[in-house]
């Protein structure tokens, strides 16, 4: 998988992990953001790319800063590199 593909996988894994860690369903997160549940599903599957502003909003709902998210994303990338599945 190319670097861009690995980064997309890390992004969607990180998005899902932070939502689950916050104990929110896709439906509840979608409601808090004013979007459809299918939008969250598409972000988490990689079918739709999340924009910067939307990512900032997601982080805000989940109680994270963008810096927190980036740190988690980078850790996920490192984990994938060490244990590619």
C-alpha positions as CSV (number, residue, x, y, z in Angstrom):
1,X,0.0,0.0,0.0
2,X,1.3,3.4,-0.8
3,X,2.0,6.1,1.8
4,X,-1.3,7.9,1.0
5,X,-3.2,4.7,1.4
6,X,-1.6,4.1,4.7
7,X,-2.3,7.6,5.9
8,X,-6.0,7.2,4.9
9,X,-6.2,3.9,6.8
10,X,-4.6,5.6,9.9
11,X,-7.0,8.5,9.6
12,X,-10.1,6.4,9.5
13,X,-8.9,4.2,12.3
14,X,-8.1,7.2,14.4
15,X,-11.5,8.8,13.8
16,X,-13.3,5.6,14.8
17,X,-11.1,5.0,17.9
18,X,-11.7,8.5,19.3
19,X,-15.4,8.2,18.7
20,X,-15.6,4.8,20.4
21,X,-13.3,6.0,23.3
22,X,-15.7,8.9,23.8
23,X,-18.5,6.3,24.0
24,X,-20.5,7.9,21.2
25,X,-22.4,6.1,18.5
26,X,-22.1,7.3,14.9
27,X,-25.7,8.5,15.3
28,X,-25.0,10.6,18.4
29,X,-21.8,12.1,16.9
30,X,-23.7,13.0,13.7
31,X,-26.5,14.6,15.6
32,X,-23.9,16.7,17.6
33,X,-22.4,17.8,14.3
34,X,-25.6,18.4,12.5
35,X,-24.9,15.8,9.8
36,X,-26.3,12.4,8.8
37,X,-25.1,9.2,10.4
38,X,-24.1,8.1,6.9
39,X,-21.6,10.9,6.7
40,X,-19.8,9.7,9.8
41,X,-19.9,6.1,8.4
42,X,-18.4,7.3,5.2
43,X,-15.6,9.2,7.1
44,X,-14.8,6.0,9.1
45,X,-14.8,3.8,6.1
46,X,-12.6,6.1,4.0
47,X,-15.4,6.5,1.4
48,X,-15.5,10.2,2.1
49,X,-12.6,12.3,3.2
50,X,-13.1,14.6,6.2
51,X,-12.1,18.2,5.7
52,X,-10.0,20.2,8.1
53,X,-12.9,22.3,9.5
54,X,-15.1,19.2,10.0
55,X,-12.2,17.4,11.7
56,X,-11.8,20.4,14.0
57,X,-15.6,20.2,14.8
58,X,-15.4,16.4,15.4
59,X,-12.4,16.9,17.8
60,X,-14.4,19.6,19.6
61,X,-17.4,17.3,20.1
62,X,-15.1,14.6,21.4
63,X,-13.2,16.8,23.7
64,X,-9.9,16.8,21.8
65,X,-7.7,19.4,20.3
66,X,-6.4,19.1,16.7
67,X,-2.9,18.6,18.3
68,X,-4.3,15.7,20.3
69,X,-5.8,14.2,17.1
70,X,-2.5,14.6,15.2
71,X,-0.6,12.9,18.0
72,X,-3.0,9.9,17.9
73,X,-2.9,9.8,14.1
74,X,0.9,9.7,14.1
75,X,0.9,7.0,16.8
76,X,-1.6,5.0,14.6
77,X,0.7,5.4,11.6
78,X,3.7,4.2,13.6
79,X,1.7,1.2,14.9
80,X,0.7,0.3,11.3
81,X,4.3,0.5,10.1
82,X,5.4,-1.8,12.9
83,X,2.5,-4.3,12.5
84,X,1.0,-4.0,9.0
85,X,-2.2,-6.0,8.8
